[in-house]
C-alpha cells in the first residue's frame, strides 16, 4: 500500500496566489467603478435633476437657462451654433455636445455674440456669454467629478477586501503612506513631479500591451485622469480606511481592557477560592459556586483560539457545565476541577502576557 501525501503549498506559492487573486479583484473593481460612475447619474436623476443646473450655474438657476430655456424663448441659439459641429451632427450627450462647441472657444463666443436675440435673452437673465461658456465647462466637468467619486467608492471597497479577505492591514498602511508621500510632493511641485513619470508609464503600458496583445498607446489625457483623479481618489479611500481602522481598533482596545479587567477580578476570585477550599476537610457537598465568575474566564478563553492552554481551560469549563447540570460536587471534587482550570490558565501565553503581570 502506498500513501499519497499531499504537499502543502509553501509561503511563496501562497503569496503569489494571493497577489494574482488580488489583481483579479482589482480588475473587477475597475468594472465596479464604471457601474458606480453610471449609477451616480441615475441616482441624481432620480433625486433631483435640478442639482446639475444649480451646480453648473453656481446656484443661480434650477434649469438649463443657457440652452433649453433659451430655445424655448426662441433665441435659436442651437441652430446658430450648428456651423461649429463637424458634419452638422448633434451628439446625444450634452457633455459631448459642449466639448465639440468648445474646441474653438473664441469662435464659439463670436457666434454667440452674433445672435442678437440670445444676447438680449442673456441680459434679461443678468448673465453674459462668459457665464454661458463657464456653464458649459462645468457641465463637461461632471464626468470627471462623478468618475472621481466612483473611483473613491471602488478603491475603498478594494481596500476593505484586502483588509478583511487577505488580512493585509500593515501592507495597506505602508502603501497608503507611500501614495500620500508621492501626492504631497506632487502638490508641492505644482504637478510637475507626477507629470515627469508620464514617459516611464507610457513605456510600461506599451510593453504590457505587447504581452497582452493590446496595442493601445497611453495618451496624456488618460495619464492625467490617473494622476489627477484616480490616485487622489485612492488616497482619500486609504485615509477613510485608516480613520475607520483607528476607530474600530480603539473600540476593540476599550472592549479588551474591560474584558481584561473583569477577567482579572475573576482570576483573583479563583485563586482566593482555591486557597479557601484547600483548608477545608471532609466531603461537604457544594450546591452552587458564587465566589468565582467562571463565565468571564470562559469567554476570554473562547476568544483566544490560537492559545493551546486557553483552549484546554475552556474544555475543562465545558466539562464543568455538564457536571453541574447533572450532579452536585464535594469540596474535594470542586477543588480539583478549579485547580485544573487554574493550572491551564497559568500556562496560557496570552493570559500571562496580557492579563497577569
NURO-51408 format. One record per residue (C-alpha): residue number from 1; residue in three letters; x, y, z. Coordinates in steps of 0.02 Angstrom, whole numbers, padded with zeros to 5 digits. Layout:
{node NUM, ala, {X, Y, Z}}
...
//
This chain:
{node 1, unk, {00000, 00000, 00000}}
{node 2, unk, {00067, 00169, -00048}}
{node 3, unk, {00004, 00325, 00036}}
{node 4, unk, {-00011, 00481, -00071}}
{node 5, unk, {00050, 00630, 00029}}
{node 6, unk, {-00024, 00798, -00014}}
{node 7, unk, {00112, 00928, -00004}}
{node 8, unk, {00054, 01094, 00067}}
{node 9, unk, {00098, 01245, -00041}}
{node 10, unk, {00244, 01346, 00028}}
{node 11, unk, {00231, 01527, 00084}}
{node 12, unk, {00299, 01595, -00080}}
{node 13, unk, {00167, 01500, -00179}}
{node 14, unk, {00028, 01559, -00065}}
{node 15, unk, {00091, 01737, -00078}}
{node 16, unk, {00095, 01726, -00269}}
{node 17, unk, {-00082, 01656, -00270}}
{node 18, unk, {-00140, 01798, -00158}}
{node 19, unk, {-00060, 01930, -00269}}
{node 20, unk, {-00135, 01851, -00425}}
{node 21, unk, {-00309, 01841, -00349}}
{node 22, unk, {-00293, 02019, -00283}}
{node 23, unk, {-00251, 02076, -00461}}
{node 24, unk, {-00409, 01992, -00525}}
{node 25, unk, {-00509, 02077, -00387}}
{node 26, unk, {-00433, 02244, -00439}}
{node 27, unk, {-00491, 02218, -00619}}
{node 28, unk, {-00665, 02178, -00553}}
{node 29, unk, {-00658, 02338, -00450}}
{node 30, unk, {-00619, 02438, -00608}}
{node 31, unk, {-00778, 02369, -00685}}
{node 32, unk, {-00870, 02410, -00524}}
{node 33, unk, {-00806, 02590, -00535}}
{node 34, unk, {-00884, 02605, -00708}}
{node 35, unk, {-01050, 02542, -00638}}
{node 36, unk, {-01043, 02665, -00493}}
{node 37, unk, {-00999, 02806, -00613}}
{node 38, unk, {-01154, 02769, -00719}}
{node 39, unk, {-01258, 02738, -00563}}
{node 40, unk, {-01218, 02909, -00489}}
{node 41, unk, {-01303, 02993, -00637}}
{node 42, unk, {-01454, 02880, -00610}}
{node 43, unk, {-01460, 02924, -00425}}
{node 44, unk, {-01452, 03112, -00456}}
{node 45, unk, {-01581, 03097, -00595}}
{node 46, unk, {-01698, 03006, -00475}}
{node 47, unk, {-01670, 03126, -00331}}
{node 48, unk, {-01665, 03297, -00414}}
{node 49, unk, {-01611, 03337, -00593}}
{node 50, unk, {-01604, 03520, -00545}}
{node 51, unk, {-01445, 03482, -00446}}
{node 52, unk, {-01346, 03482, -00610}}
{node 53, unk, {-01406, 03656, -00657}}
{node 54, unk, {-01379, 03729, -00483}}
{node 55, unk, {-01201, 03663, -00486}}
{node 56, unk, {-01160, 03723, -00663}}
{node 57, unk, {-01236, 03896, -00635}}
{node 58, unk, {-01158, 03920, -00461}}
{node 59, unk, {-01330, 03913, -00382}}
{node 60, unk, {-01408, 04048, -00492}}
{node 61, unk, {-01532, 03938, -00587}}
{node 62, unk, {-01627, 03774, -00566}}
{node 63, unk, {-01649, 03743, -00752}}
{node 64, unk, {-01544, 03747, -00912}}
{node 65, unk, {-01562, 03935, -00937}}
{node 66, unk, {-01419, 03949, -01062}}
{node 67, unk, {-01486, 03824, -01190}}
{node 68, unk, {-01652, 03734, -01158}}
{node 69, unk, {-01740, 03886, -01086}}
{node 70, unk, {-01656, 03996, -01217}}
{node 71, unk, {-01726, 03884, -01355}}
{node 72, unk, {-01900, 03899, -01280}}
{node 73, unk, {-01875, 04088, -01284}}
{node 74, unk, {-01849, 04069, -01474}}
{node 75, unk, {-01670, 04133, -01474}}
{node 76, unk, {-01622, 03994, -01599}}
{node 77, unk, {-01454, 03976, -01510}}
{node 78, unk, {-01431, 03792, -01557}}
{node 79, unk, {-01462, 03819, -01741}}
{node 80, unk, {-01341, 03967, -01743}}
{node 81, unk, {-01204, 03856, -01669}}
{node 82, unk, {-01228, 03710, -01789}}
{node 83, unk, {-01090, 03775, -01900}}
{node 84, unk, {-00966, 03734, -01762}}
{node 85, unk, {-01013, 03549, -01765}}
{node 86, unk, {-00924, 03427, -01881}}
{node 87, unk, {-01038, 03360, -02019}}
{node 88, unk, {-01181, 03457, -01942}}
{node 89, unk, {-01206, 03320, -01810}}
{node 90, unk, {-01276, 03341, -01635}}
{node 91, unk, {-01214, 03215, -01502}}
{node 92, unk, {-01346, 03141, -01387}}
{node 93, unk, {-01246, 03176, -01228}}
{node 94, unk, {-01242, 03359, -01183}}
{node 95, unk, {-01062, 03342, -01120}}
{node 96, unk, {-01004, 03283, -01292}}
{node 97, unk, {-01105, 03422, -01375}}
{node 98, unk, {-01022, 03554, -01267}}
{node 99, unk, {-00849, 03479, -01297}}
{node 100, unk, {-00870, 03497, -01485}}
{node 101, unk, {-00927, 03677, -01467}}
{node 102, unk, {-00782, 03721, -01352}}
{node 103, unk, {-00649, 03655, -01470}}
{node 104, unk, {-00631, 03835, -01527}}
{node 105, unk, {-00688, 03941, -01380}}
{node 106, unk, {-00652, 04107, -01468}}
{node 107, unk, {-00757, 04061, -01620}}
{node 108, unk, {-00896, 03997, -01505}}
{node 109, unk, {-00906, 04164, -01415}}
{node 110, unk, {-00908, 04256, -01582}}
{node 111, unk, {-01056, 04152, -01643}}
{node 112, unk, {-01149, 04179, -01479}}
{node 113, unk, {-01120, 04367, -01488}}
{node 114, unk, {-01184, 04370, -01668}}
{node 115, unk, {-01353, 04304, -01608}}
{node 116, unk, {-01437, 04466, -01551}}
{node 117, unk, {-01590, 04376, -01483}}
{node 118, unk, {-01480, 04266, -01375}}
{node 119, unk, {-01378, 04415, -01310}}
{node 120, unk, {-01538, 04507, -01265}}
{node 121, unk, {-01603, 04350, -01179}}
{node 122, unk, {-01443, 04335, -01075}}
{node 123, unk, {-01455, 04517, -01023}}
{node 124, unk, {-01634, 04491, -00964}}
{node 125, unk, {-01570, 04349, -00853}}
{node 126, unk, {-01422, 04454, -00789}}
{node 127, unk, {-01290, 04340, -00864}}
{node 128, unk, {-01162, 04351, -01005}}
{node 129, unk, {-01084, 04245, -01140}}
{node 130, unk, {-00938, 04211, -01024}}
{node 131, unk, {-01061, 04142, -00896}}
{node 132, unk, {-01134, 04028, -01030}}
{node 133, unk, {-00961, 03963, -01077}}
{node 134, unk, {-00918, 03933, -00894}}
{node 135, unk, {-01084, 03840, -00876}}
{node 136, unk, {-01036, 03727, -01022}}
{node 137, unk, {-00866, 03690, -00948}}
{node 138, unk, {-00942, 03642, -00781}}
{node 139, unk, {-01067, 03526, -00865}}
{node 140, unk, {-00922, 03441, -00956}}
{node 141, unk, {-00831, 03427, -00791}}
{node 142, unk, {-00973, 03323, -00719}}
{node 143, unk, {-00895, 03167, -00796}}
{node 144, unk, {-00730, 03198, -00705}}
{node 145, unk, {-00820, 03235, -00541}}
{node 146, unk, {-00926, 03077, -00548}}
{node 147, unk, {-00777, 02972, -00602}}
{node 148, unk, {-00679, 03039, -00453}}
{node 149, unk, {-00821, 02993, -00335}}
{node 150, unk, {-00841, 02821, -00415}}
{node 151, unk, {-00653, 02790, -00402}}
{node 152, unk, {-00659, 02835, -00218}}
{node 153, unk, {-00802, 02713, -00184}}
{node 154, unk, {-00721, 02575, -00287}}
{node 155, unk, {-00548, 02592, -00209}}
{node 156, unk, {-00621, 02600, -00034}}
{node 157, unk, {-00710, 02435, -00069}}
{node 158, unk, {-00547, 02362, -00139}}
{node 159, unk, {-00451, 02414, 00017}}
{node 160, unk, {-00585, 02338, 00130}}
{node 161, unk, {-00574, 02175, 00031}}
{node 162, unk, {-00384, 02173, 00053}}
{node 163, unk, {-00409, 02203, 00239}}
{node 164, unk, {-00547, 02077, 00277}}
{node 165, unk, {-00511, 01942, 00148}}
{node 166, unk, {-00321, 01950, 00131}}
{node 167, unk, {-00277, 02019, 00304}}
{node 168, unk, {-00154, 02144, 00228}}
{node 169, unk, {-00177, 02279, 00359}}
{node 170, unk, {00008, 02325, 00377}}
{node 171, unk, {00034, 02322, 00188}}
{node 172, unk, {-00114, 02440, 00164}}
{node 173, unk, {-00039, 02562, 00290}}
{node 174, unk, {00133, 02556, 00205}}
{node 175, unk, {00064, 02580, 00028}}
{node 176, unk, {-00051, 02718, 00090}}
{node 177, unk, {00098, 02808, 00165}}
{node 178, unk, {00197, 02793, 00003}}
{node 179, unk, {00049, 02856, -00100}}
{node 180, unk, {00019, 03001, 00018}}
{node 181, unk, {00203, 03049, 00011}}
{node 182, unk, {00204, 03047, -00181}}
{node 183, unk, {00046, 03154, -00194}}
{node 184, unk, {00108, 03279, -00064}}
{node 185, unk, {00272, 03300, -00159}}
{node 186, unk, {00172, 03319, -00320}}
{node 187, unk, {00064, 03456, -00243}}
{node 188, unk, {00218, 03549, -00181}}
{node 189, unk, {00293, 03542, -00356}}
{node 190, unk, {00131, 03603, -00440}}
{node 191, unk, {00103, 03435, -00525}}
{node 192, unk, {00274, 03427, -00608}}
{node 193, unk, {00332, 03276, -00505}}
{node 194, unk, {00197, 03155, -00566}}
{node 195, unk, {00198, 03231, -00740}}
{node 196, unk, {00380, 03181, -00757}}
{node 197, unk, {00331, 02998, -00740}}
{node 198, unk, {00221, 03002, -00897}}
{node 199, unk, {00355, 02938, -01020}}
{node 200, unk, {00403, 02797, -00900}}
{node 201, unk, {00223, 02741, -00876}}
{node 202, unk, {00193, 02753, -01064}}
{node 203, unk, {00339, 02634, -01095}}
{node 204, unk, {00275, 02513, -00962}}
{node 205, unk, {00099, 02522, -01033}}
{node 206, unk, {00158, 02488, -01211}}
{node 207, unk, {00265, 02341, -01152}}
{node 208, unk, {00119, 02265, -01056}}
{node 209, unk, {00012, 02294, -01211}}
{node 210, unk, {00131, 02188, -01314}}
{node 211, unk, {00118, 02048, -01186}}
{node 212, unk, {-00072, 02052, -01182}}
{node 213, unk, {-00093, 02086, -01368}}
{node 214, unk, {-00163, 02261, -01343}}
{node 215, unk, {-00076, 02399, -01440}}
{node 216, unk, {-00168, 02548, -01368}}
{node 217, unk, {-00044, 02687, -01326}}
{node 218, unk, {-00072, 02776, -01161}}
{node 219, unk, {-00122, 02955, -01200}}
{node 220, unk, {-00078, 03107, -01097}}
{node 221, unk, {-00262, 03136, -01057}}
{node 222, unk, {-00275, 02958, -00990}}
{node 223, unk, {-00120, 02989, -00885}}
{node 224, unk, {-00196, 03149, -00816}}
{node 225, unk, {-00352, 03054, -00765}}
{node 226, unk, {-00241, 02930, -00675}}
{node 227, unk, {-00130, 03057, -00587}}
{node 228, unk, {-00259, 03193, -00553}}
{node 229, unk, {-00414, 03088, -00519}}
{node 230, unk, {-00381, 02904, -00485}}
{node 231, unk, {-00229, 02921, -00370}}
{node 232, unk, {-00304, 03062, -00263}}
{node 233, unk, {-00467, 02962, -00250}}
{node 234, unk, {-00365, 02810, -00194}}
{node 235, unk, {-00277, 02919, -00065}}
{node 236, unk, {-00444, 02979, 00004}}
{node 237, unk, {-00506, 02799, 00010}}
{node 238, unk, {-00349, 02748, 00105}}
{node 239, unk, {-00371, 02892, 00228}}
{node 240, unk, {-00552, 02841, 00255}}
{node 241, unk, {-00495, 02663, 00291}}
{node 242, unk, {-00363, 02725, 00414}}
{node 243, unk, {-00493, 02829, 00507}}
{node 244, unk, {-00614, 02682, 00514}}
{node 245, unk, {-00475, 02564, 00567}}
{node 246, unk, {-00421, 02685, 00705}}
{node 247, unk, {-00599, 02698, 00772}}
{node 248, unk, {-00626, 02508, 00765}}
{node 249, unk, {-00458, 02473, 00848}}
{node 250, unk, {-00498, 02599, 00983}}
{node 251, unk, {-00665, 02514, 01017}}
{node 252, unk, {-00581, 02344, 01017}}
{node 253, unk, {-00447, 02403, 01139}}
{node 254, unk, {-00579, 02478, 01252}}
{node 255, unk, {-00678, 02316, 01248}}
{node 256, unk, {-00518, 02217, 01278}}
{node 257, unk, {-00474, 02323, 01429}}
{node 258, unk, {-00647, 02299, 01504}}
{node 259, unk, {-00640, 02112, 01470}}
{node 260, unk, {-00464, 02100, 01542}}
{node 261, unk, {-00517, 02195, 01698}}
{node 262, unk, {-00665, 02079, 01726}}
{node 263, unk, {-00557, 01927, 01693}}
{node 264, unk, {-00425, 01985, 01816}}
{node 265, unk, {-00559, 02002, 01952}}
{node 266, unk, {-00623, 01827, 01910}}
{node 267, unk, {-00445, 01757, 01911}}
{node 268, unk, {-00409, 01831, 02082}}
{node 269, unk, {-00575, 01761, 02144}}
{node 270, unk, {-00522, 01591, 02078}}
{node 271, unk, {-00356, 01597, 02173}}
{node 272, unk, {-00443, 01654, 02332}}
{node 273, unk, {-00572, 01514, 02318}}
{node 274, unk, {-00436, 01382, 02290}}
{node 275, unk, {-00344, 01445, 02443}}
{node 276, unk, {-00503, 01439, 02545}}
{node 277, unk, {-00553, 01263, 02485}}
{node 278, unk, {-00380, 01192, 02518}}
{node 279, unk, {-00406, 01220, 02704}}
{node 280, unk, {-00574, 01132, 02714}}
{node 281, unk, {-00578, 00950, 02766}}
{node 282, unk, {-00713, 00818, 02735}}
{node 283, unk, {-00834, 00779, 02597}}
{node 284, unk, {-00950, 00927, 02610}}
{node 285, unk, {-01071, 00946, 02465}}
{node 286, unk, {-01062, 01105, 02362}}
{node 287, unk, {-01227, 01153, 02281}}
{node 288, unk, {-01180, 01317, 02198}}
{node 289, unk, {-01017, 01412, 02171}}
{node 290, unk, {-01044, 01600, 02182}}
{node 291, unk, {-00871, 01660, 02230}}
{node 292, unk, {-00795, 01646, 02054}}
{node 293, unk, {-00863, 01719, 01891}}
{node 294, unk, {-00821, 01570, 01781}}
{node 295, unk, {-00920, 01645, 01636}}
{node 296, unk, {-00792, 01786, 01615}}
{node 297, unk, {-00649, 01661, 01617}}
{node 298, unk, {-00740, 01553, 01489}}
{node 299, unk, {-00773, 01700, 01371}}
{node 300, unk, {-00592, 01759, 01372}}
{node 301, unk, {-00527, 01582, 01340}}
{node 302, unk, {-00653, 01562, 01198}}
{node 303, unk, {-00587, 01719, 01111}}
{node 304, unk, {-00407, 01654, 01106}}
{node 305, unk, {-00424, 01502, 00995}}
{node 306, unk, {-00240, 01503, 00947}}
{node 307, unk, {-00188, 01484, 01130}}
{node 308, unk, {-00170, 01298, 01168}}
{node 309, unk, {-00187, 01312, 01358}}
{node 310, unk, {-00331, 01436, 01349}}
{node 311, unk, {-00424, 01308, 01243}}
{node 312, unk, {-00386, 01171, 01370}}
{node 313, unk, {-00453, 01281, 01510}}
{node 314, unk, {-00610, 01308, 01403}}
{node 315, unk, {-00628, 01119, 01384}}
{node 316, unk, {-00621, 01098, 01574}}
{node 317, unk, {-00753, 01233, 01593}}
{node 318, unk, {-00863, 01142, 01465}}
{node 319, unk, {-00845, 00985, 01570}}
{node 320, unk, {-00889, 01087, 01724}}
{node 321, unk, {-01053, 01142, 01643}}
{node 322, unk, {-01103, 00962, 01605}}
{node 323, unk, {-01065, 00905, 01782}}
{node 324, unk, {-01156, 01045, 01871}}
{node 325, unk, {-01312, 01013, 01768}}
{node 326, unk, {-01324, 00831, 01823}}
{node 327, unk, {-01250, 00814, 01997}}
{node 328, unk, {-01182, 00901, 02150}}
{node 329, unk, {-00997, 00901, 02194}}
{node 330, unk, {-00899, 00877, 02353}}
{node 331, unk, {-00772, 01006, 02410}}
{node 332, unk, {-00629, 00892, 02353}}
{node 333, unk, {-00703, 00872, 02179}}
{node 334, unk, {-00734, 01058, 02166}}
{node 335, unk, {-00556, 01096, 02220}}
{node 336, unk, {-00481, 00976, 02091}}
{node 337, unk, {-00585, 01045, 01950}}
{node 338, unk, {-00543, 01225, 01992}}
{node 339, unk, {-00359, 01180, 02014}}
{node 340, unk, {-00353, 01104, 01837}}
{node 341, unk, {-00430, 01260, 01764}}
{node 342, unk, {-00308, 01370, 01860}}
{node 343, unk, {-00160, 01264, 01803}}
{node 344, unk, {-00201, 01289, 01619}}
{node 345, unk, {-00235, 01474, 01642}}
{node 346, unk, {-00063, 01500, 01719}}
{node 347, unk, {00018, 01415, 01568}}
{node 348, unk, {-00081, 01516, 01441}}
{node 349, unk, {00039, 01629, 01345}}
{node 350, unk, {-00093, 01759, 01302}}
{node 351, unk, {-00156, 01772, 01481}}
{node 352, unk, {00021, 01780, 01553}}
{node 353, unk, {00073, 01918, 01432}}
{node 354, unk, {-00084, 02023, 01431}}
{node 355, unk, {-00178, 01991, 01593}}
{node 356, unk, {-00069, 01926, 01732}}
{node 357, unk, {00084, 02031, 01769}}
//
